[in-house]
Amino acid sequence: MASIVLGVGGGIAAYKAADLLRKLTEAGHDVRVVPTASALEFVGAPTWAALSHHPVAADVWSAAEDVPHVRLGREADLVVVAPATADLLARAAHGLADDLLTNTLLTARCPVLFAPAMHTEMWEHPATVDNVATLRRRGSVVLDPASGRLTGTDTGKGRLPEPAEIAAFAELLLLAPAALPFDLAGRHVVVSAGGTREALDPVRFLGNASSGKQGYAVAAVAAARGARVTLVSANAELPDPAGCDVIRVGSALELRDAVLKAAEDADVVVMAAAVADFRPAAAAAHKIKKSGEPPAAVPLEENPDVLAELVATRRPGTVLVGFAAETGDDNGTVLDHGRAKLARKGCDFLVVNAVGKGLAFGQSHNAGVVLGADGSERVVDYGPKSVLADALWDTLTERIAR
Ligand code: CTP
């Protein structure tokens, strides 16, 4: 159980922080909520007190005998600020201490995670851009806002990242306080995720059990580390990760076209998607009816191997990463199969994980080994998928820097 301070800024997305609070407390953490005065205009103190089981104050004058303006920050394992408004980012960047939250930010020595939410103009204003750069330079993690519907009828970049995504980053920072360095700025990375669907007829398909969670974590962590991320998503029913451009595809052929196009100027391509090796040779134009003879067999034809095409057409310097979900068998262990696949595929790295018996597919946790073509091996113990993603990016940034 960790001690978390949840700072809530004065924006309409403050109501979503109540959901984030629930997620953090349900994960077993002790959470103190520190709203700003304007946050309390949106969601009142009783909500925060009831959900956190702690008294709530926005100023430094309540329970002054406890010296909360120093104690809260000192005792925290993590400070999460959600929503972080433009005003709050400015006050944090300038070291102001005019309320309990900004005092807490000055006394905290633990990781600090900002999840911004504001209108697009405010996020893009040079003042905010500078303030965010200052906070990142000092080691705070500042997520990009998500894109979509804003408070009014307008849409754009500025939505609060999904509470589940913020909670996942919080867990990552608690497990690995040095995670999420801002070291992928200026890089373009392409990540494929999910599982392709190969049409049998207009309503049926051959598919697989990939949820897309691991690939989404790889994309989300890359964005939090500063990369421009193109996420090619095959049928994943997950919210868009903040800061990523998401391209939705269905079949292996659609995924191939999207990945190859996005890869043209990519520094890294991570193929986390489960791509079908075969597709029905001819999809029926109309729904196959129950009346009549059942089809004796469904002829299949081979799909292109996207990773192999990337290897064959790579520009010098592009780093190519595959994923392999394996089960051990009479011919070798999971790692034996992984090493053989890395050699066969010709990519630079292969992340191998064991599947079956409730492992990996659809789960929020995973374990894996990052195998390098240079013989390197990084073992990542069982943990949240974001931890495996962050470890993968540690390996890849070392490689890009070479
Ligand atoms: N892959 C791909 N295109 C395909 C199949 C797989 O790009 N048509 C990529 C996957 O995204 C993954 C890697 O290749 O990064 C390994 O996928 P996997 O299905 O394990 O490889 P296969 O070559 O299909 O091997 P297997 O015979 O074990 O299925």
Residues whose N, C-alpha, C, O or C-beta is under 5 A from the ligand:
A	BS01	CTP	M271 A272 A273 V275 A276 D277 N303 P304 D305 V306 L307 V321 G322 F323 A324 A325
